[in-house]
Amino acid sequence: MDYRVISADDHIDLRFMPPDLWTKRLPTGLRERGPRVVDGDKGPNWVCDGLTWGPWGAYTAAQGSGAMWAIEAGGVLREGELRPTTAELRLADLDRDGVDATIMYGPTDPFIVEDLVLRREVYRGYNDWLLEFQSAAPHRLIGAAQLPLDDPEGATAELGRLAKSGFKHFNLMAARAEPKIYDDAWEPFWTLAEEVDIPIGFHLVVEVRRARPQGDGSEQANPLVSGALRTTTNAPGAQLMDPIAGLILTGTLDRHPGLRLVMAEAGLAWVPHFIQSLDFYCGRVRSGRPIPGVDSNVELPKLKPSEYFRKQIWVTFQDDLAGMHMLSYLDEDRVMWASDYPHPASTWPNSQAVIERQTGHLSPATKQKILSDNARKLYAL
């Protein structure tokens, strides 16, 4: 297939999933406890093992914020229609946006399941459904299998189960991983990930079902100001600083030089500063200058942190004009455009205009890398 534009980060959200996704796939003894759609005072909601996950169906409020979903803004949000998980409709939306293929991540809010056995079956059921869904157009619908973020053994087992199933990408929400993604408990996972040679994504986590912190003064803040600060200081990619720095500084990427990682929906403009700061920090430690709490004889990674970014780390963005003007500080072979369909921040259905505005100053060769070639090569499309 001739890929001109590939969206490297789109979504399948809980509210648009088939209501029988898990009831059809969980073992019989777990179906009553597993995820299912239940009608209530506030309409149908997903419920799992006594916990309410969130709404199901074509609702207009995005994650409780009231923001428009892209498919609503684009005039195609219809009551009772699960457009993002109906293959022919999703493909029609790709066509409308001038996009040839989509990398589809699952919900940005992790599945909350306390029971270990049920949790593993929930991830298994979702991934089995995703395999079926993407089979409708395997060259265009590219699903990222979801892996549990709080179960290293379960994540390793699920990666092994699916490694030869046809998935080209796996997603692990490293920002909220327990234990930390660079903890020794995850070492078997990284060993297997390098062995199967399939890229591992770190998508941002948006925990919409968590209670907001109380007593921090935010309730008195000017809503215009607090909203702006959530968008800027709570920068999209900031939550990935810890897992990426951890994998570099603990030597995980040295031990597994074949690993390929994707910082999904991270954005670009902040990354050069992050890389520069890591290089500066490691240089300071190597020079013997004292760092509070750091042993001067600590073992550092073999390479400069910036070299791992050029070698093993890809980044996706959707609307980042400043980032596009900072490509000289990044590696253009590691940058991938995305539309974030169907989320409120998505560029759909106006992606072509956004793309032109952001990449018009680039050479045709560089533009082609960012829009299609980098993703095509990474995922072996």
Summary of the structure (lengths in Angstrom):
residues: 381
radius of gyration: 20.8
end to end distance: 8.4
largest distance: 63.3
contacts: 1177
relative contact order: 0.15
helix: 42%
strand: 15%
